[in-house]
C-alpha cells in the first residue's frame, strides 16, 4: 500500500516540477500579455490557480495510473497477492500534491506581480 502511494507521489511530483520548469517562459509571456490588456491581479491569480489545479490533478491521475498498473503487475505476477487500494492515503497524497503545486505556482508567479509591466515586456521581448 505504501509503495503504491509512494509511486503516485513521485510520479505526480516529477510531472508537476517538469511542467513548471518547462512552462516558466510561457507563463511570463502570458503574464505580460494579460497585464498589457488590462487584467487585474485578482483575475491573474484566479487564472494561475485554475492552471495549477488542472496541472496537479492531471499529474496525480497520471501518477495514479502508473502506480496502479505497477501495483497490479507486482501483486499478481510476482507476489501472487490481491491488490488493496488505500483510498484515504491516496486522498491525502492528492491534497498534498494539489497544495504543493499551488504553492510552487504562486512562488514562481509572485515575483511577476512585483515587477512593472514594462520590465516584464522587455524581458519577454529580448
KEKE-3310 file (N, C-alpha, C; in steps of 0.2 Angstrom, whole numbers, plus 5000, padded with zeros to 4 digits):
npx = (5004:5009:5020:5013:5007:5018:5024:5014:5015:5029:5028:5019:5024:5036:5030:5024:5034:5042:5033:5031:5044:5046:5036:5039:5044:5033:5023:5028:5027:5013:5008:5013:5006:4993:4994:4996:4984:4976:4972:4967:4975:4968:4961:4972:4977:4967:4967:4980:4978:4968:4975:4986:4979:4973:4985:4991:4981:4980:4993:4992:4983:4989:5000:4994:4988:5000:5005:4995:4995:5008:5007:4997:5004:5015:5009:5000:5008:5021:5021:5009:4997:4982:4976:4975:4968:4972:4962:4961:4974:4978:4969:4974:4987:4984:4978:4990:4998:4991:4991:5005:5008:5001:5007:5020:5017:5012:5024:5032:5026:5023:5034:5032:5022:5027:5035:5036:5025:5032:5045:5043:5038:5050:5059:5053:5052:5066)
npy = (4994:5006:5007:5009:5022:5029:5028:5035:5048:5051:5051:5060:5072:5073:5076:5088:5097:5096:5101:5114:5120:5119:5127:5140:5151:5153:5156:5168:5176:5175:5181:5194:5198:5198:5208:5219:5220:5224:5216:5213:5210:5201:5193:5187:5180:5170:5164:5158:5150:5141:5135:5129:5120:5112:5106:5099:5090:5083:5078:5070:5060:5054:5049:5040:5031:5025:5020:5011:5002:4997:4992:4982:4973:4969:4963:4953:4945:4944:4943:4936:4941:4949:4965:4979:4995:5009:5021:5032:5036:5039:5050:5059:5061:5066:5079:5084:5085:5094:5105:5108:5110:5122:5131:5131:5136:5149:5154:5155:5164:5175:5184:5191:5199:5209:5216:5230:5232:5236:5231:5218:5215:5219:5209:5198:5201:5203)
npz = (5000:5004:4995:4983:4985:4987:4974:4967:4972:4969:4955:4952:4957:4949:4937:4939:4943:4931:4922:4927:4926:4912:4907:4912:4905:4895:4904:4909:4897:4895:4907:4905:4893:4898:4908:4899:4892:4902:4913:4929:4946:4953:4943:4937:4947:4949:4937:4936:4947:4943:4932:4939:4947:4938:4931:4942:4946:4934:4934:4946:4942:4931:4938:4947:4938:4933:4945:4949:4938:4940:4953:4951:4942:4950:4961:4956:4947:4952:4967:4970:4976:4982:4977:4986:4988:4996:5000:5008:5011:4998:4995:5004:4998:4986:4990:4996:4985:4977:4985:4986:4973:4970:4979:4973:4961:4964:4971:4960:4951:4959:4959:4947:4949:4957:4948:4936:4922:4910:4912:4912:4899:4892:4896:4890:4877:4873)
capx = (5000:5014:5023:5009:5006:5025:5024:5009:5018:5035:5026:5015:5029:5040:5026:5022:5040:5043:5028:5033:5050:5045:5032:5040:5044:5027:5019:5030:5024:5006:5008:5015:5001:4987:4995:4995:4977:4972:4969:4969:4979:4963:4960:4978:4978:4962:4969:4985:4976:4965:4980:4989:4974:4972:4991:4992:4976:4982:4999:4990:4979:4994:5004:4989:4988:5006:5006:4990:4997:5014:5005:4994:5009:5019:5005:4998:5013:5027:5019:5003:4993:4976:4978:4971:4970:4971:4959:4962:4981:4978:4966:4979:4993:4981:4978:4996:5001:4987:4994:5012:5009:4998:5012:5025:5015:5012:5030:5035:5022:5023:5039:5030:5017:5031:5038:5031:5023:5037:5051:5041:5038:5057:5062:5049:5054:5073)
capy = (5000:5012:5008:5012:5029:5032:5029:5041:5054:5053:5052:5067:5077:5074:5079:5095:5100:5097:5106:5121:5122:5119:5132:5146:5157:5154:5160:5175:5180:5176:5187:5201:5200:5199:5214:5224:5221:5227:5211:5215:5205:5195:5189:5183:5175:5165:5161:5154:5145:5136:5131:5125:5114:5107:5103:5095:5085:5079:5074:5065:5054:5050:5045:5035:5026:5021:5016:5006:4997:4993:4988:4976:4968:4967:4959:4947:4941:4942:4941:4932:4944:4953:4972:4984:5002:5014:5027:5038:5038:5042:5056:5063:5062:5071:5085:5086:5087:5100:5111:5109:5113:5129:5135:5132:5141:5156:5157:5157:5170:5181:5190:5194:5204:5215:5220:5234:5229:5237:5227:5211:5215:5220:5203:5194:5203:5202)
capz = (5000:5005:4989:4978:4987:4985:4967:4965:4974:4965:4948:4951:4958:4943:4932:4941:4943:4924:4919:4930:4923:4905:4905:4915:4900:4893:4909:4909:4892:4897:4912:4902:4889:4902:4911:4894:4890:4907:4918:4936:4949:4955:4938:4935:4952:4948:4931:4938:4952:4939:4929:4944:4949:4932:4930:4948:4945:4929:4936:4951:4939:4928:4943:4949:4933:4933:4951:4949:4934:4943:4958:4949:4940:4956:4966:4953:4943:4956:4974:4970:4981:4980:4977:4991:4987:5002:4997:5012:5009:4991:4995:5007:4994:4981:4993:4997:4978:4975:4989:4984:4966:4971:4982:4968:4956:4967:4972:4953:4948:4963:4958:4941:4952:4959:4943:4932:4915:4905:4913:4910:4892:4889:4897:4886:4870:4872)
cpx = (5004:5018:5019:5008:5013:5026:5020:5013:5024:5033:5023:5020:5034:5036:5025:5028:5042:5039:5029:5039:5050:5041:5033:5041:5037:5022:5021:5027:5016:5004:5008:5009:4994:4988:4994:4988:4973:4969:4972:4972:4974:4962:4966:4979:4973:4964:4975:4983:4972:4970:4984:4985:4974:4979:4992:4987:4978:4988:4997:4987:4984:4998:5000:4989:4994:5007:5001:4992:5003:5012:5001:4999:5013:5015:5002:5003:5019:5025:5013:4998:4987:4978:4973:4973:4967:4968:4960:4969:4981:4975:4971:4985:4990:4981:4985:4999:4998:4990:5001:5012:5006:5004:5018:5023:5015:5019:5034:5032:5022:5028:5037:5025:5021:5034:5033:5030:5029:5043:5049:5041:5045:5060:5059:5052:5061:5075)
cpy = (5006:5013:5011:5020:5032:5033:5035:5047:5056:5055:5059:5073:5079:5078:5086:5099:5101:5102:5113:5124:5123:5125:5139:5152:5158:5158:5167:5179:5181:5181:5194:5203:5201:5206:5220:5225:5223:5222:5213:5209:5199:5190:5184:5178:5169:5161:5156:5148:5139:5132:5127:5119:5109:5103:5097:5089:5080:5074:5068:5059:5050:5046:5039:5029:5021:5017:5010:5000:4993:4989:4981:4970:4965:4962:4953:4943:4939:4939:4937:4934:4948:4960:4975:4991:5006:5020:5033:5041:5042:5049:5061:5065:5067:5078:5088:5089:5093:5106:5113:5113:5121:5133:5136:5137:5148:5159:5159:5163:5176:5187:5193:5200:5210:5219:5224:5231:5230:5233:5220:5210:5216:5213:5198:5195:5201:5195)
cpz = (5000:4998:4984:4979:4985:4978:4964:4966:4970:4958:4947:4952:4953:4938:4933:4941:4935:4921:4921:4926:4916:4903:4909:4910:4897:4898:4910:4903:4893:4902:4909:4897:4893:4906:4906:4892:4896:4913:4925:4940:4951:4949:4936:4941:4951:4942:4933:4943:4948:4935:4933:4946:4944:4931:4936:4948:4940:4931:4941:4947:4935:4932:4946:4945:4933:4939:4951:4944:4937:4949:4956:4946:4945:4960:4962:4950:4948:4963:4975:4976:4978:4981:4982:4990:4993:5000:5002:5011:5002:4991:4999:5002:4988:4984:4994:4990:4976:4979:4987:4978:4966:4974:4977:4963:4958:4968:4965:4950:4953:4962:4951:4944:4954:4954:4939:4925:4910:4906:4911:4903:4889:4890:4892:4879:4869:4874)
residu = (UNK:UNK:UNK:UNK:UNK:UNK:UNK:UNK:UNK:UNK:UNK:UNK:UNK:UNK:UNK:UNK:UNK:UNK:UNK:UNK:UNK:UNK:UNK:UNK:UNK:UNK:UNK:UNK:UNK:UNK:UNK:UNK:UNK:UNK:UNK:UNK:UNK:UNK:UNK:UNK:UNK:UNK:UNK:UNK:UNK:UNK:UNK:UNK:UNK:UNK:UNK:UNK:UNK:UNK:UNK:UNK:UNK:UNK:UNK:UNK:UNK:UNK:UNK:UNK:UNK:UNK:UNK:UNK:UNK:UNK:UNK:UNK:UNK:UNK:UNK:UNK:UNK:UNK:UNK:UNK:UNK:UNK:UNK:UNK:UNK:UNK:UNK:UNK:UNK:UNK:UNK:UNK:UNK:UNK:UNK:UNK:UNK:UNK:UNK:UNK:UNK:UNK:UNK:UNK:UNK:UNK:UNK:UNK:UNK:UNK:UNK:UNK:UNK:UNK:UNK:UNK:UNK:UNK:UNK:UNK:UNK:UNK:UNK:UNK:UNK:UNK)
# end
